[in-house]
Amino acid sequence: MALTLWRGPQTRRGRILARAAFYSLALFLAIPCSFSQILIESHRQATDPAPWGYEEVHPVAEGLRLRAWLRPGRPERAAVVAVHGLADSLESLTGAGDAYGRRGHSVLLLDLRAHGGSEGRYTTLGGREREDVRSAMALLKERGLASAGFILSGVSMGAVAVIRAAADRDDVRVVIAEAPFDSYRGTVKHHARLRFGLPAWVPLIPIAVAIAEWRAGFDADEVDAVAAARRVKAPLLAIVDGNDPRMPEAVVRRVYDAHPGPKKLWIAAGVDHAGAPLRPDYWATVLGFLDGSRL
């Protein structure tokens, strides 16, 4: 019996329809899959040993072993949990750790999942990372270093994670949030336009988000810093990086306006994304806010 190989559509119309089906599949599946990978990819950086005065510790969040550096302080001071932004690591936070440490605070600098030396395959832009922050808080409590409560400090994705971790809690004393975005879907749309020129109505964006949710196991609608800020009982210091196109003032103000107070909005003029600590008046602003909050 002769073997006949399938050679595809033989008519011109059939070939056109086959090409249309192929390109449609590429447009509505392959491209969103690639975009979803950008949203959830891990960011590994070289790690350093803990410097003098710090101990490397390993909180566990949802089964993931995280890397953190701990500097014990005085029990009457609130303990600080400080977290980085996307594609960064705790090494960038040592200056902050030293500043808080000199003030007597216990400090825990945390690598969020899929960053630095922490385990994890996926990042969720502050979604599952909320549990990373809460695991760091739990470790400080276990060590007896958080009897005076917590100061939660974060940058960008880390800012969203700490705002969400602080929601509905009575043991958080202050939240310091530099360059938080308003919502997951909102920031993905904003960055799709900023980086790729895609308008918000393009269907590739919600498809990519849905694929990211499925792959990384989170709900994008829950990653909402505006909704979380309404439920934060502690004072909020919201910081705008003045020249930041990624999280401009209008975006940070949505988070700030949602918070019931007490609160302060500081615009760090002349700096780009995550650049506020480079300003000479950064620590005067931050520590002044803590003083005003009686911390």
N, C-alpha and C positions, 0 to 999 in steps of 0.2 A: 504494500500500500504506500503510495507516495505521500511524503510529508509536506504539507503546505504551510509555509511560514506566514504569520500575519504581517502584512506590510503597511498597515495603517489605511486611512481613507484614501481612495484612489481618485475621487472627484475633486475638482477645485473647491467647491463649496465645503466638502468634507474636510479638506486640509485647512481651510480658513477656520472652520469651527473647532478643529482640534487645536490649532494654534491659539485661538481665543480661550479655550478651556485651560490650556497649559499656562498662558500668561495670567489668567485670572487666578489659578491656583498659586502661582508665584507671588502675585500681588497680595492676595488675601490670606496666605498661610506662611510662605517662606519669609517674606519681608517682616511681618509681625513677629514671627519666631525669632528672627535676628534682633529686632528691636527689643523684644522681651529679654533677651540675653543681656543686653546693655543695662536693663533695669535691675537685674538680679545677680549679675556676675560678682564673684568674690574679688577682693583686692588685697593681695598678699604683699607685705612689705618685709624687708629684713628687720629682725628684732635684735635689740640690745639687752644685755643683762641689766638687772635693776641697779640703779646707781646707789651710792652710799646714802643711808637713811631710809631706803625703801626696801620692802620685801616683795618678791614675786609671789602672788597668790592666784588661786584658780577658782573663781565662782563657777557654778554649773547652772546653766539656763536651758531648760527643755532638753536635757541630756547632752548639751554641748559644753565642753570644757573651755572656759574663756581664760584669757591672760589678763592680769591686772597687776599694778604696782601699788603697794599699800605703805603709807607713812603714818604711823600712829601719832596722835596728838593728845590734847588735854580733854578729859571727859566732860567738862562743862561747856565745851565748844561743840557746835553742830558739826557732824561729819560731812565731808564733801565727797560727792561722786561726780567726776568730770569725764565727759565722753567727747570724742572727736567727730568729725564729719566724714562724708563719703570719700573713700580712697585715701584715708589718713590712718594714723595709728596713735597709740598713747604716748609715743616718744615726743609728739608735738605738744604735749600737755605738761611737760615737766616744769616749765617756767611757772605755770599756774599752780602746780602742786607745791612748788617751793614757796610761792607767795602766800598761799593758804596755810602751809605748814608753819611759816614764820609767825603767823597770827595765832597759832595754837590749835588749828583744826586737824583732826585726822583726815587724811586724803586718800582716796582710792581712784587711781587713773585706770580707765578700762578700755581694752580693745573690744569693740563690738564684734559680733559674730561675722565670720568670713573676712575679717580684717586682721592685720598684724599677726600675732601669735595665737589668736582664738580659732577654735574649730568652727565649722559651718561651711556649707557649699554656696549659700545664697544670702544676699542682702535684700532687705525689704523696705528700705528708706524710712526706718523708724517704726515699722509694723511689729515684727517679732522682736526687734531690738528693745522694745519696752521691757520685755522679760529679762534681757541682759542687764538693764539698769536695776531692775528689781532684785535680781540675783546678787548684784553688788551690794545693794542695801541690806539684803539678808545676811551676807557675809560680815558686814560691819556690825550688825546686831549680834551675830554669833560671837564675835570677838569682844563684845562689850564696849564698842567704840561709838555707839550711836544713841546713848542715853539722852542726849540733848537734841535729837532729831537730825534732819538732813538738810544740806544745801545741794541742790542738783544743778549742774552746769553742763551745757552742751552747745555744740556748734553745728548749724545746718541740719543734716540728718540727725545728729546727736541732740540738737535742740528739740526736735520733734519727739525723739525718744524720751527725753527727760520730762517734757510737758505731759506726755501721755502717762509716764510712770508716776507723776505727781498727782494725777487726777483722783479726787475722792479720798486722799490720804490726809490724816491728821498729824503725821510725824514729819512732814516736809515743812521746813521753815522758810526757805526762799528758793525760787527757781530763776536761774540766769540763762537766758536763751538768746544766742547770737544767730541771726539769719535763719530763723525757722521758716519753713514753707507753710502754706495754709492747709492744703490737703494733697493726698497722693495724686489723685486724678488731676487736680489743678496744676501741680508742679510738673507732671509728665507732659501735659498739654503745653505749658509755658516753655519747657525745655525743648520739646519737639519743634516749636516755632523758632526758638532761639538758636538751636544747633543745626537744624535741618530745614528750616523754612516751611514747616508743615502747618497749615491752618488747623484750628481746633476741631473743625467739623470733619476732618479726614477720618474715615472709619478704621484705618490701620491702627490708630491710637488705642481705642477701646479694645480692639482685638488683641493687641500686644499686651495690654494690661491684664486682660482675662487669661492669657497664656502665662504671664508672670505669676498671677495669683495661683493658678493650678500647679505650676512647677514648684513654687516656693512655699505654698501652703499658708497663705494669708488672705485677708479680706481687705482689698484696697479702700473700701468705703469706711473702714474703721480707722485708717491712718489719716486722721483729721485733727490737726493741731488746734483749729478754731473751736471745734466741739469740745476737745479736751481742756482747753484753756478756760472754758466756762465752768469747769468742775474742779479747777485748781484752787485750793483754799489758801495757799501760801502767797506772799507778795511775789510779784513778777518784775524782773528787770529784763525788758526786751531790747535787743541791740540791733540797729540797722547799720550795715556797712554801706557808707554813703555812696560809693561808686559801684555797687553790686547790681549787675543786670539779672542775676539769677534769682535772688530774693530781694527785690527792691522794696522801698519803704511801703508802698501800697500793700504788698503781700504781708510784710511783718505787722503792719497796722491792723490787719484783719485778726491776727492772733491777739495782739495787744488789746484791741477794742472789745474782744470777747471776754477777756478776763475781768472778774468783778472788782478787783483791787484788794489791797493797795498795789500800786504798780508805777513803773517809770519807763518811758521810752527814751532811749539815748541814740542819737544819730551820730555815728563815728564818721565824721566828714573826711573825704579824701582817700578812703581805703576801699579795696576790692573785697570780694567774697572772703569771709573768715579773717579779715585783716584788722579788726578792731584792736586786738592786743598789741599791735605795732604802734598804736598811738601813745604818746607820753602821758595822756590823761586817762588811760584805760583803767589802771588800778585805783586811781583816785575815785573814779566813777563807781567801780564795782565795790570797793571797800566802803565807800561812803554810803552806798545803798545798804550794805550789811549793817553798818553802824546805825542807819536810820531804822532798820528792822530789829534793832537791839540784839544783834548777833556779833 
